[in-house]
Structure formats: structure tokens, C-alpha cells
Amino acid sequence: MKSLEELKAIREKMQGQIGIRNESSDQTRVVVGMATCGIASGARPVLTALSDAVQTKGLANVSVTQTGCIGLCQYEPIVEIYEPGKDKVTYIKMTPEKAQEVVEQHLIRGHIIQKYTIAEVLG
Amino acid sequence: MYRSHVLVCGGTGCTSSGSTKIIETLQAEINKNGLKEEVAVVQTGCHGLCALGPIVIIYPEASFYAMVKEDDIPEIVSEHLLKGRIVTRLLYTEMVTDDGLKSLNETDFYKKQHRIALRNCGVINPENIDEYIGTGGYEALGKVLTEYSPDQVIQTILDSGLRGRGGGGFPTGLKWKLAKGNDADQKYVCCNADEGDPGAFMDRSVLEGDPHVVLEAMAIAGYAIGATQGYIYVRAEYPIAVDRLEIAIAQAREYGLLGKNIFNSGFDFDIELRLGAGAFVCGEETALMTSIEGNRGEPRPRPPFPAQKGLFEKPTILNNVETYANIPQIIINGPEWFASMGTEKSKGTKVFALGGKINNTGLVEIPMGTPLREVIEEIGGGIPNGKKFKAAQTGGPSGGCIPASHFDIPIDYDNLISIGSMMGSGGLIVMDEDNCMVDIAKFFLEFTVDESCGKCTPCRIGTKRLHEILDKITNGQGTMEDLDKLEDLCYYIKENALCGLGQTAPNPVLSTLRYFKDEYVAHVIDKKCPAGVCKALLSYIIDADKCKGCTLCARICPNGAIEGKVKEIHLIDQSKCIKCGACMEKCRFGAISKR
């Protein structure tokens, strides 16, 4: 390595990955239901897609975690987003592709994707 | 990329309680559950709570699992990692409250800590330079080489108010300035990693948990004073630290962060390791340099000071591991940031190794000026078994005791010196009412007698005589005259010994004499050891009213000192008793007591 730019490039690449080890109370929490029902309907690829996207984009203030059964097994995979000071948003019947969109639109730009939310889908 | 990181402590404490095996089992279980692509297992440095090892922390949930056993691993993997259910029964109990889980940073142990030197310990994988860079590593070196002149670097360190963390507390910036001011064809930067105080392990933990920070800081120091070569003097008894330093040096060279023309600035700097054989005196700066030169580790008189004529007779700076660990953060965040922490004359934070009679044995970093009471009662979790605090020992064999009357003293360099102790490198040993202070002084003198290099007479013979007098007192043969002799000899050694080892060796005696003279007097006049430690002054006695004649004590006595028949009152023959206390421990009726 001969330049500060190269150092910076490594730093940015690693920052997203190490960011997972941060712990602060004002974090946005993205929670994926990973009980038997969730796993059976494909929650794992959704979870990894979310986690990868958050780390690639270097979203230091977002943590992607998992939880047990949320109780709406027929709508799994379910993703819940808790932002400090805001109402919880629940996305249902997620796929890795939809998860990508959620990261792009909701987590980065702050636009809730209404068409995937439980309120909209169940009308 | 991984969705979850499992951090396992690989410090010396957790390694000895089996963390290597934990890592293997974790990896096997993770593979078995098909999570290999999703979950990373990372070996880190020390988390500080050594008493609760082996420690496993799972992110992003930040679940802190304490005292994890191999048998617990399948449950952690299948419940937590696979299904997202935190295994509450294995969590650090402080985190579990009635209204759910508390975050680690809110627990008593971590809440009041402020981690600068230990910033990366327990967070990154010390064997991976990319992780260090990911937390901002080597940025300070880049900034210094491209934006600062050597004088600006020195001014920054001066302004920060950083003082040497090895114990002396000499201003680091001033040390660098003096070395820079001396012209020479070659200068050296050395790192003192010869941590020798009994019970101290701050430097070891930094080297094990974050070795690159030391390399980066040494390169910065090299640039500041005009040196191109650095040496780290580390004791061979720290095998994990040595391994990780070697890995770190190789990685830094590969990345061009050590070697020629770093960051295209024209600055060359390289570092080599030198392993010490463990002599305590080699932590003294001149002895350390003599040892690096390949000679027997003996101190030499100062002046000339190392900044004038140090290693190989060239201008040299020698700083302690923890001092270096602060440098990159000072460069990045600015001297004002650092100077905003601590007290008027002691800035920043200090790492302490808590040991002795304390619940949370381990490593803590606190802002200077934190009262001793807070460190022991809140962060340290208090004294086990409801015993009473008697004294804290700081500075190891060179330091002294802080008695209960100074329990509220804010810890900084000058306060500790004013009460006859010293900051030292950071060992903090807590003592309760069961510790005999004369015995403690004797323990430290025994250590210095062993470790005196023998070069100068005051230390070689003086410490031996001090130890003899203490031995006499603890055997109940001391006289009041001995106490005066003891004190006189202490001052004589302090004034005449050649190096720091000898000059500070009497401190444990002087400070216990100052605060616990009554205990000395009790040994001499009453022939009693108030704490019940000194065997020669103890006798075990059977209470005739309580003895049921069960014969248990007579059977357990290793020296056949107890006589008595079944259902008859037993008696201890004091001439045969070796005061091991086995009978008292075994008696089911509480009939045996010591006096």
C-alpha cells in the first residue's frame, strides 16, 4: 500500500462489516422472523440479503437481527423495522429482491414501501 | 459477508479457561447447522471481565454469554444463531433484568469505563490488519506523514498532556522533544512491554487484543524524533502476545505500513521484537536497553539519559505499551479532546488490572480522577463474602497501599504520590480484613530480593536485610527497635540505590508502616497477628463446650497433633500443630477457632 486512498478503501470495505459489532440505543432495528414457519417460507435468504445489503451500503446505524415466531405464520417471511421515535413498520411475504428494495427505499431514503406492508396487503 | 459475528475472547485469561476449544466446537456446530456462510466466528482480545471467562459475544444482538462451556454450544447455535432466540440462562446476569435485557454498556462493570487504550480490545480480530484499518487504524500515521511536521506531532502530544503510563508519569511529549533535540546519525524508538508487577496484565491485554496500535504509534514516534528503527521488548512469558505481534509486524510490512517510504512520504521505519527472559529489572529503562544490546540486563547510572545516549549509545525514547496505545487517538481526535478528560495534571484515562479480593477480577479503563471507591465498589463489584475493605495496593513492588481512610481519593498521579503510593503501571490489588499488612510487605520484599539484579549494594543487601527484619516480626520475634531500624533502612535504600527498582523497593514497607503501624506493633508487643495470617503467631484451640468428640479433626490432622477418644473432648498439642487450619475447616460444630 502506498497511498492514503488505498487505506481509505480498505477502511470503507471493513467498516460496514465491523459496524455489526456496534451497540447503540438509537439504532434502527431490522428484525426478521426466523421461527420454523419463517425458515420454511424462506426467511433465511431474506435475512442474509438484508444483512449483506446493510453492510455493503455501510449503514452503520442499522442492525439486522432475527427473532422467533411473530405470530402471523401465513404471512412469513416477515420483516419488522423499528426506527427510534417512529411506529413499527411490518413488511410481509418478503423475498430477497423485495428486501433489497426495502434497504434502498426505506432504510436509505426513508420512504416506506406501502405495497409490501401488512396494512396495505391485507387492506 | 456475514449476518452475525460471534466474538470469542482469546486473551490469556479466557484461553486458559478453554476458549480455544470453544471456538473449535462453535465452528463445528455452525457447519453442522449449515450456517457457515452466514455466521463468522472471530477470536478477539480481552473483554476485561476475566472473572467470567470464557466469554462469547454475539452480534448484532450484543448478547454477552459468560462462563460458556463446550456443552452449551449446541444450544447457543441452534437457539440463538439459527432461530434468533437469545439463551437467557447463559447471559451475563447483570444484563438480565425484570423488564427485559439491559445492554452491555449499561452494566455496572462497563457503564463507568471509558475505553481509549482498550478501544479495540475484544472488538476486532487482532490477527487481521484489515479489521484494525476498519476501525480507523493507520489513519493517524497517514495524517502525520502527509500533513504534520515532526515538531507539530510533538506539540500535539505535549498539548494533550499525556504522561507515561508505565508508572513514572513523565510527560510523553517532553520525552520526544528531548530526543528530537539531540542530533545523531541514528535514533531509536523502543517499547517497554516488559510488564513485571505481580498481578498486572494491562500491557499484555493491549498487545494481545490490538497489536497494530502499538506499531502505528511507534512509527509516529519515529517520525517525530527522526528514528528509523524500533524495538519492542516483550517478555517471553507472554506467548500469545509475542505471536500476535509477529503476525502484526509481518502484515504491516506486507501492506507497506512498515518499511521503506511509508505512504510515499520518504519516511522509513521498521520494528523488531526482542524477547526478555522475565527479569523484573529489565522493565527499568536503562536495564531494558542494556538487555536489547545483548548484555546482561543491568541498569546504568543516569545521566546520560536515554534521550541523549540510550540504546547503542544513540538518542532513544522508551515508552510503555499503554502510552503508545493512546497516541493514534490523540492525533485523530486532537489534543483538546484528550485533555478534556481526567484531572488538571493527569489527562486521559488509565487502565487497571483489578485483582485480589474483588468480585469482577479483570481489566478496566477509567478516566483519571475516578474515585477509588467507584472503581472497587461499582465497577469492581465490591469485595466477595461481605468482607470489609482494608486497603488497595497500587504500583506493585514499587508502590504502596491506599488505606480505607483514603477510599474516596480521586485516582491520578499526584494524588497517589501525595498519600505515599504511586500510579504504577496499573496493577490494583484489593485487600480485605483477612489480609495481614506486615505479611503483604514481606511478600513484596521477597519479590524484590529475588529480582534485585545485584549490581548495587543498597539494593542487593538492603532489600535482603529488610526482608529479614520483616520475617523476624512475622515470626513474633521482633522488637520495637526493629521497627525503627526498618524505617531507617528504607530511607537509606531509597536514597542510595542505583535504579528505580531499588529506589522504590522500600515503598511497600514505608506505606504499610505509615497506615498500619498498629498491626506491626501488635506483632511485636502482643505477639498477635490481628488478621490471623502469620502462622507463628496463631494457635488453633478447641472449645470444650462445643466439641462432641466426633474424632473428625484428629483424623484429618496431617501431623497427628490432635488427641482425644470418641465422645471425649479433643485437645490440640500446640508443639505439634503446623497451623494448616484443616481441622477448623472440617469441624461440623464450629468448635475450633484460631487466635
Chai-1 contact restraints between the chains, C-beta under 6 A:
chainA,res_idxA,chainB,res_idxB,connection_type,confidence,min_distance_angstrom,max_distance_angstrom,comment,restraint_id
A,M1,B,Y255,contact,1.0,0.0,6.0,A-B,restraint_1
A,M1,B,G256,contact,1.0,0.0,6.0,A-B,restraint_2
A,K2,B,G256,contact,1.0,0.0,6.0,A-B,restraint_3
A,K2,B,N264,contact,1.0,0.0,6.0,A-B,restraint_4
A,L4,B,G142,contact,1.0,0.0,6.0,A-B,restraint_5
A,L7,B,Y138,contact,1.0,0.0,6.0,A-B,restraint_6
A,L7,B,G142,contact,1.0,0.0,6.0,A-B,restraint_7
A,I10,B,D130,contact,1.0,0.0,6.0,A-B,restraint_8
A,I10,B,I133,contact,1.0,0.0,6.0,A-B,restraint_9
A,R11,B,I133,contact,1.0,0.0,6.0,A-B,restraint_10
A,R11,B,G134,contact,1.0,0.0,6.0,A-B,restraint_11
A,M14,B,D130,contact,1.0,0.0,6.0,A-B,restraint_12
A,M14,B,G134,contact,1.0,0.0,6.0,A-B,restraint_13
A,Q15,B,G134,contact,1.0,0.0,6.0,A-B,restraint_14
A,I18,B,G134,contact,1.0,0.0,6.0,A-B,restraint_15
A,I20,B,H5,contact,1.0,0.0,6.0,A-B,restraint_16
A,I20,B,Y59,contact,1.0,0.0,6.0,A-B,restraint_17
A,I20,B,P60,contact,1.0,0.0,6.0,A-B,restraint_18
A,R21,B,Y59,contact,1.0,0.0,6.0,A-B,restraint_19
A,R21,B,V123,contact,1.0,0.0,6.0,A-B,restraint_20
A,E23,B,A62,contact,1.0,0.0,6.0,A-B,restraint_21
A,M34,B,K83,contact,1.0,0.0,6.0,A-B,restraint_22
A,M34,B,G84,contact,1.0,0.0,6.0,A-B,restraint_23
A,L47,B,R3,contact,1.0,0.0,6.0,A-B,restraint_24
A,T48,B,R3,contact,1.0,0.0,6.0,A-B,restraint_25
A,T48,B,E38,contact,1.0,0.0,6.0,A-B,restraint_26
A,S51,B,R3,contact,1.0,0.0,6.0,A-B,restraint_27
A,D52,B,M1,contact,1.0,0.0,6.0,A-B,restraint_28
A,Q55,B,M1,contact,1.0,0.0,6.0,A-B,restraint_29
A,S63,B,P60,contact,1.0,0.0,6.0,A-B,restraint_30
A,T65,B,P60,contact,1.0,0.0,6.0,A-B,restraint_31
A,T65,B,E61,contact,1.0,0.0,6.0,A-B,restraint_32
A,Q66,B,G84,contact,1.0,0.0,6.0,A-B,restraint_33
A,T67,B,G84,contact,1.0,0.0,6.0,A-B,restraint_34
A,G68,B,G84,contact,1.0,0.0,6.0,A-B,restraint_35
A,G68,B,R85,contact,1.0,0.0,6.0,A-B,restraint_36
